[in-house]
């Protein structure tokens, strides 16, 4: 395994199963016991893109290289449950999307099992979610897909069985999923993170976006995105123009705060327009980005407690493992 991989060591006991979150850029694995306790963990930069772009790498080879020290040669078919991009078309084995509305058990039943040469493991790859175009006006009216985030949603639903509303998973492509009656009924993807990165690094606005942050400027931009959504493109250019016409530099609002507030604010405004009576908002994520979403929601009087995404992912993988184990026992 590469030198940049991180390993917590060899567990004191052989794992009952292994949880895997295989992303586009990174890979995380956990050795687990039957009570969902973590025995050991490891991570690697060998996400799907690195493997797909290197003829010398294989998904099985990368996985075994990371977990080999956990496996007992005398034990066969240790379950390995994988979510994320290993199930993509360019991944290990394509796991066809499940279509919303969908219950957590339906997702686990859609898992696929690639052929593996190592007899010590039995691999199951969980599917992603898709949403097919529906009629005008229906809540799930747009085509959409996710792969990996659905497992976080399963973990969230397992911990919050009575939740009704929208769950936000911030990221480069933020996901908002509507959960009701124990099912994922609809979801929407927003390219907010990618749009912010492009505008702040490759557009004319890059000359006006620095490190200076202003909470008031951020809140104002979030508010404007809701009250004047049609002015979004104009609001973006004010990030540039404000610095050119100001007589005093102290009067120039923080460009990065205005840009961030405009982009995130427009995303949140769209969700608030879809929020139904009795529904609430939850936030899965941590760090600076999750804090920005919390602040943007607070501008509109919405409170959302941020939950750790890694823990939620592991909870979702544990739920999938239990479902798959029960299914195999019935066969």
C-alpha positions as CSV (number, residue, x, y, z in Angstrom):
1,X,0.0,0.0,0.0
2,X,1.2,3.5,-0.7
3,X,3.2,5.5,1.9
4,X,0.5,8.1,2.2
5,X,-2.0,5.5,3.5
6,X,-2.9,5.6,7.2
7,X,-3.5,2.5,9.3
8,X,-4.5,2.4,13.0
9,X,-2.9,-1.1,13.5
10,X,-3.9,-4.7,13.8
11,X,-7.1,-5.4,15.8
12,X,-6.9,-7.6,18.9
13,X,-9.5,-9.9,17.4
14,X,-10.5,-10.9,13.9
15,X,-13.2,-8.6,12.5
16,X,-16.7,-10.0,12.1
17,X,-17.0,-7.8,9.0
18,X,-15.4,-4.9,7.2
19,X,-17.0,-1.6,6.3
20,X,-15.8,0.4,3.3
21,X,-16.5,3.9,2.1
22,X,-15.0,4.1,-1.4
23,X,-15.1,7.7,-2.7
24,X,-13.9,9.3,-5.8
25,X,-10.7,10.5,-4.3
26,X,-10.3,8.6,-1.0
27,X,-10.9,5.2,0.6
28,X,-11.8,4.5,4.2
29,X,-12.1,1.0,5.8
30,X,-13.1,-0.1,9.3
31,X,-12.7,-3.5,10.9
32,X,-15.9,-4.2,12.8
33,X,-17.3,-6.6,15.4
34,X,-20.9,-7.8,15.5
35,X,-21.9,-5.1,17.9
36,X,-20.8,-2.4,15.5
37,X,-17.7,-1.5,17.5
38,X,-14.7,-0.3,15.5
39,X,-11.7,-2.6,16.0
40,X,-9.3,-0.8,13.6
41,X,-9.5,1.6,10.7
42,X,-7.4,2.6,7.7
43,X,-7.6,5.1,4.9
44,X,-5.9,5.6,1.5
45,X,-5.9,8.2,-1.3
46,X,-6.7,5.4,-3.8
47,X,-10.2,6.4,-4.6
48,X,-12.0,5.4,-7.7
49,X,-10.3,8.0,-10.0
50,X,-6.8,6.8,-9.0
51,X,-7.6,3.1,-9.7
52,X,-9.6,3.8,-12.9
53,X,-6.6,5.8,-14.3
54,X,-3.9,3.2,-13.5
55,X,-3.7,-0.1,-15.3
56,X,-1.5,-1.5,-12.5
57,X,-4.1,-1.1,-9.8
58,X,-7.3,-3.1,-9.2
59,X,-10.1,-2.6,-6.8
60,X,-9.5,-6.0,-5.2
61,X,-5.8,-5.5,-5.0
62,X,-6.1,-2.1,-3.3
63,X,-8.7,-3.4,-0.8
64,X,-6.7,-6.4,0.2
65,X,-3.5,-4.4,0.5
66,X,-5.3,-2.2,3.0
67,X,-7.0,-4.9,5.1
68,X,-4.6,-7.9,4.7
69,X,-3.2,-7.6,8.2
70,X,-6.7,-7.8,9.6
71,X,-7.6,-11.1,7.9
72,X,-7.0,-14.5,9.5
73,X,-5.9,-17.1,6.9
74,X,-8.0,-19.7,8.6
75,X,-11.2,-17.6,8.3
76,X,-13.1,-17.6,5.0
77,X,-15.7,-15.2,3.5
78,X,-15.4,-12.3,6.0
79,X,-18.2,-10.0,4.8
80,X,-17.0,-6.7,3.3
81,X,-19.8,-4.1,2.7
82,X,-18.9,-1.2,0.4
83,X,-20.7,2.0,-0.3
84,X,-19.7,4.7,-2.8
85,X,-17.9,4.8,-6.1
86,X,-16.8,1.1,-6.2
87,X,-20.4,0.6,-7.5
88,X,-20.1,3.2,-10.3
89,X,-19.9,2.4,-14.0
90,X,-16.2,3.1,-13.8
91,X,-15.8,1.2,-10.5
92,X,-15.3,-2.4,-9.4
93,X,-18.7,-3.6,-10.4
94,X,-21.6,-1.5,-11.4
95,X,-24.4,-1.6,-8.8
96,X,-27.6,-0.4,-10.6
97,X,-29.3,2.6,-9.0
98,X,-32.4,2.0,-6.8
99,X,-35.2,4.4,-7.7
100,X,-36.9,6.6,-5.1
101,X,-39.1,6.3,-3.1
102,X,-37.0,3.7,-1.4
103,X,-36.6,2.2,2.1
104,X,-33.2,1.4,3.7
105,X,-33.8,-2.4,3.3
106,X,-34.5,-1.9,-0.4
107,X,-31.1,-0.4,-0.8
108,X,-29.3,-3.3,0.9
109,X,-31.2,-5.8,-1.3
110,X,-29.8,-4.1,-4.4
111,X,-26.2,-4.9,-3.5
112,X,-24.0,-6.7,-6.0
113,X,-21.2,-9.1,-5.4
114,X,-18.0,-9.0,-7.5
115,X,-16.0,-12.2,-8.0
116,X,-12.9,-12.0,-5.8
117,X,-9.8,-14.2,-5.9
118,X,-9.1,-14.0,-2.2
119,X,-11.2,-16.6,-0.4
120,X,-10.9,-14.7,2.9
121,X,-13.5,-12.1,1.9
122,X,-17.0,-11.9,0.4
123,X,-17.7,-8.5,-1.0
124,X,-21.0,-6.7,-1.3
125,X,-21.3,-3.3,-3.1
126,X,-24.3,-1.2,-2.2
127,X,-26.2,0.6,-5.0
128,X,-26.8,4.4,-5.4
129,X,-30.1,6.2,-5.8
130,X,-31.7,7.6,-8.8
131,X,-34.7,9.8,-9.4
132,X,-36.4,9.7,-12.8
133,X,-38.2,12.7,-14.3
134,X,-41.9,12.9,-13.2
135,X,-44.8,15.2,-14.1
136,X,-44.6,18.9,-13.7
137,X,-45.3,20.0,-10.2
138,X,-44.4,16.7,-8.5
139,X,-41.9,16.9,-5.7
140,X,-39.6,14.4,-7.4
141,X,-39.8,16.1,-10.8
142,X,-36.2,16.2,-11.8
143,X,-33.7,13.6,-12.9
144,X,-31.0,13.1,-10.3
145,X,-28.5,10.5,-9.0
146,X,-26.4,9.9,-5.9
147,X,-23.9,7.3,-4.9
148,X,-22.5,7.0,-1.4
149,X,-24.7,9.7,0.2
150,X,-27.6,7.2,0.3
151,X,-25.7,5.2,2.9
152,X,-25.3,8.3,5.1
153,X,-29.1,8.8,4.7
154,X,-29.7,5.2,5.9
155,X,-27.5,5.8,8.9
156,X,-29.3,9.0,9.7
157,X,-32.7,7.4,9.4
158,X,-31.6,4.5,11.6
159,X,-30.7,7.0,14.3
160,X,-33.8,9.3,13.7
161,X,-36.6,6.9,12.8
162,X,-39.4,9.5,13.2
163,X,-37.7,12.3,11.2
164,X,-39.8,14.0,8.5
165,X,-38.2,16.7,6.3
166,X,-35.1,17.4,4.3
167,X,-31.6,16.1,5.1
168,X,-28.7,18.2,3.8
169,X,-25.3,16.7,2.9
170,X,-23.1,19.6,2.0
171,X,-20.2,19.1,-0.5
172,X,-18.9,19.8,-3.9
173,X,-22.3,18.7,-5.2
174,X,-24.6,19.1,-2.2
175,X,-27.4,16.7,-1.7
176,X,-30.8,17.4,-0.1
177,X,-33.0,14.4,0.5
178,X,-36.6,14.4,1.6
179,X,-37.3,11.7,4.2
180,X,-40.8,10.7,5.2
181,X,-42.5,7.6,6.7
182,X,-39.2,5.7,6.8
183,X,-38.4,6.2,3.2
184,X,-36.2,8.5,1.0
185,X,-38.9,10.0,-1.2
186,X,-37.0,12.5,-3.3
187,X,-33.7,14.3,-3.5
188,X,-32.1,17.3,-5.2
189,X,-28.4,17.9,-6.1
190,X,-26.9,21.4,-6.1
191,X,-23.5,22.2,-7.7
192,X,-22.9,24.9,-5.2
193,X,-19.4,23.8,-4.2
194,X,-18.2,23.4,-7.7
195,X,-19.7,26.7,-8.8
196,X,-18.1,28.5,-5.9
197,X,-14.7,27.0,-6.7
198,X,-15.0,27.9,-10.4
199,X,-16.1,31.5,-9.8
200,X,-13.5,32.1,-7.0
201,X,-10.6,30.6,-8.9
202,X,-11.2,30.9,-12.6
203,X,-13.6,33.8,-13.2
204,X,-13.0,37.6,-13.0
205,X,-14.2,37.3,-9.4
206,X,-10.9,35.7,-8.4
207,X,-9.4,39.2,-8.2
208,X,-11.9,40.2,-5.5
209,X,-12.1,37.1,-3.4
210,X,-9.6,37.1,-0.5
211,X,-9.4,35.7,3.0
212,X,-11.3,38.5,4.7
213,X,-14.5,37.2,6.1
214,X,-17.6,39.2,7.2
215,X,-20.5,37.4,8.9
216,X,-22.8,40.3,8.1
217,X,-21.9,40.3,4.4
218,X,-22.5,36.5,4.3
219,X,-25.9,36.8,6.0
220,X,-26.9,39.7,3.7
221,X,-26.1,37.7,0.6
222,X,-28.0,34.7,1.9
223,X,-31.0,36.9,2.6
224,X,-30.9,38.5,-0.9
225,X,-30.7,35.1,-2.5
226,X,-34.1,34.3,-1.0
227,X,-35.8,37.7,-1.5
228,X,-34.3,38.4,-5.0
229,X,-33.4,35.1,-6.6
230,X,-33.7,36.6,-10.0
231,X,-30.8,38.9,-9.3
232,X,-28.3,36.1,-8.6
233,X,-26.1,36.8,-11.6
234,X,-26.1,40.5,-10.9
235,X,-25.3,39.9,-7.3
236,X,-22.2,37.9,-8.3
237,X,-20.8,40.8,-10.3
238,X,-21.2,43.2,-7.3
239,X,-18.4,41.2,-5.7
240,X,-16.1,42.6,-8.4
241,X,-17.7,46.0,-8.8
242,X,-17.8,46.9,-5.1
243,X,-14.1,47.1,-4.9
244,X,-13.7,49.2,-8.0
245,X,-16.1,52.0,-7.1
246,X,-15.6,52.2,-3.3
247,X,-13.9,55.4,-2.1
248,X,-12.7,53.6,1.1
249,X,-11.5,50.0,1.3
250,X,-13.2,49.7,4.6
251,X,-16.5,50.1,2.8
252,X,-15.9,47.0,0.5
253,X,-17.8,44.0,1.8
254,X,-15.9,40.7,2.0
255,X,-15.9,39.3,-1.5
256,X,-15.6,35.7,-0.4
257,X,-18.5,36.1,2.1
258,X,-20.8,37.6,-0.5
259,X,-19.9,35.0,-3.1
260,X,-20.4,32.1,-0.6
261,X,-23.6,33.6,0.8
262,X,-25.0,34.1,-2.7
263,X,-24.3,30.5,-3.9
264,X,-25.3,28.7,-0.7
265,X,-28.2,31.1,-0.1
266,X,-29.8,30.3,-3.5
267,X,-29.5,26.6,-2.8
268,X,-31.2,27.0,0.6
269,X,-33.9,29.3,-0.7
270,X,-34.9,26.6,-3.2
271,X,-35.3,24.0,-0.4
272,X,-37.2,26.4,1.9
273,X,-39.7,26.9,-0.9
274,X,-40.3,23.1,-0.8
275,X,-40.4,22.7,2.9
276,X,-43.9,21.5,3.9
277,X,-45.8,22.1,7.2
278,X,-44.4,19.9,10.0
279,X,-41.1,19.2,8.2
280,X,-37.7,20.1,9.6
281,X,-34.1,20.3,8.3
282,X,-31.2,18.1,9.4
283,X,-27.5,18.6,8.4
284,X,-25.0,15.7,8.0
285,X,-21.4,17.1,7.9
286,X,-18.8,18.8,10.0
287,X,-16.2,21.5,9.7
288,X,-16.3,24.9,8.1
289,X,-18.7,24.0,5.3
290,X,-21.3,22.6,7.6
291,X,-20.9,25.7,9.8
292,X,-21.7,27.9,6.8
293,X,-24.8,25.9,6.0
294,X,-25.9,26.2,9.7
295,X,-25.3,30.0,9.5
296,X,-27.2,30.3,6.2
297,X,-30.2,28.4,7.6
298,X,-30.1,30.5,10.8
299,X,-30.6,33.6,8.7
300,X,-34.0,32.2,7.8
301,X,-34.8,31.1,11.4
302,X,-34.0,27.4,10.7
303,X,-32.0,25.5,13.3
304,X,-30.0,22.4,12.1
305,X,-27.7,20.4,14.3
306,X,-24.6,19.3,12.3
307,X,-23.9,15.5,12.7
308,X,-20.6,13.9,12.0
309,X,-20.7,12.5,8.4
310,X,-18.1,9.7,9.1
311,X,-20.1,8.3,12.0
312,X,-23.4,8.5,10.0
313,X,-21.7,6.7,7.1
314,X,-20.6,3.9,9.4
315,X,-24.1,3.7,10.9
316,X,-25.5,3.2,7.4
317,X,-23.0,0.5,6.5
318,X,-23.7,-1.3,9.8
319,X,-27.4,-1.2,8.9
320,X,-26.7,-2.6,5.5
321,X,-24.5,-5.4,7.0
322,X,-27.3,-6.4,9.4
323,X,-29.8,-6.5,6.5
324,X,-27.5,-8.5,4.3
325,X,-26.7,-10.9,7.2
326,X,-30.3,-11.6,7.9
327,X,-31.0,-12.2,4.3
328,X,-28.2,-14.7,4.0
329,X,-29.4,-16.5,7.1
330,X,-32.8,-17.0,5.5
331,X,-31.4,-18.6,2.3
